[in-house]
Amino acid sequence: MQFPTRMYIDGVLTDGPARKDVINPATEEVIASVEVAGMDEVERALMSARSAFPGWATTPIAQRQNWMRQLRDAVVEEQESLRNCVHYEMGKPWAQTHEDWDRLVASLDFYAEEIARLQDFSLPDRAGTHTHRMVHEAAGVAVAFLAWNFPLLNLAFKIGPAMAAGCPIIIRPSEQTPISAYAVGALCERIGLPRGVVQILCTDGYETADALTASTIPAVVTLIGSTRTGQHIMRTGATSIKRYSMELGGNAPVLVFDDADLDLAANVVCGVKFSNAGQICVSPNRVFVAENVREAFTDKVVSKAKAAKVGFSKEDDITTGPVIDARAWVRIKKLIDDAVADGAKVLAGGDRPAGLNRGHYIAPTVLGDVTEKMAVYREETFGPIVSLIPFANEERLLEMANDCGDGGLTAYLFTRDLARAEAWAARLRYGEVQINGVKYDIDLPHGGIGQSGIGHDCSALALRDYLVLKRITRALDRPGPEGVAQ
């Protein structure tokens, strides 16, 4: 199978000074060798975006909408090829690649409509001597750094609001999963998108990536990644005043109360935890279960873990694919082994699935008797591990649930008592609280608090990260002492 391998810079597909192999983590085989940017390509992309900004920012909204819809139509037409890119570069189960593709279509649709709904507004003048208008304008060039776990979805969250707002955007996909982004670049070239509006390039190493943020050209820097990466980007970006929008790490708690629908809770926990091999920023990490339903809930989760189908094919019933690479596999296995050494019990999984001798697979794993001292409790696992922690004291539960280390992204709670649910939602220190289910979509804000990020992906709120407000004040005409307007 042939995959796109060329960068998209200044409106054309471009080669670089080096190439990098992309490896399918399910087979450990090289599936493509992609072009990688050097300093010259980074500089060319920055200059092209800067040149494009005045024209794109002032392009009538109807014309920007037209370009976005042309790109959307190309994405729809190339559904299978785009999903194949995700399938092979991540080893992601075929059914799960649909979400990546669908979010890109949805983003281009949603923000093309949302920008037209944005309203400028007026402010009253206390003295009655002036009028004041607040006008939205594009912030400037944007640079987006993408995580590898959702190659198209992460790109979708950035390209839609940036294009709609009038900000040229330079997209730097992860070097582990650049093929999907390069495929979008090829579509941009195919539809003849104006030069510099979108640029997509991969870098290998910190020097070239840092050049994007260290430049004084970007006005907006946006990231989906770890808290540590976010801190690094803000340090390197301090060459000028920039706006930041970051969705960072999480250590999501799940609170299963004694009156919860246990089947529902088990379905949600296992569904989110084993999908994408647990490599999801909002994936449940620490599952706190009321002591008197602990055994029943544990049985349901263990049953689902053991029934999960692991592998790589286009069969719709595959639950879990591989983790991204050998380093991730070793890290996750160490979390499991260290937890066991500290007293945790492996109730399901815990190692490579039987019969899968190739690929970076970890069997869906359930750990019982997890405690606060364990690394699997303290760290974001980013793998298919459900850690079960019993609780009896609700005040202690609140302390543990909010003790999330670097993350304040998402929390889940399950109870049939609506008053209890609302009371707990108010006390949990997370950017999102999901009650008795889980829901994400392009029109729903997604963002954390604390060390889990700044700003929002998705919804109309995302546009704010790419827009600035200008005040236009005009003095009202009034006669002066000799009849002259002042």
Order of alpha helices (4+ residues) and beta strands (2+ residues): beta-beta-beta-beta-alpha-alpha-alpha-alpha-beta-beta-beta-alpha-beta-alpha-beta-alpha-beta-alpha-beta-beta-alpha-beta-alpha-alpha-beta-beta-alpha-beta-alpha-beta-alpha-beta-beta-beta
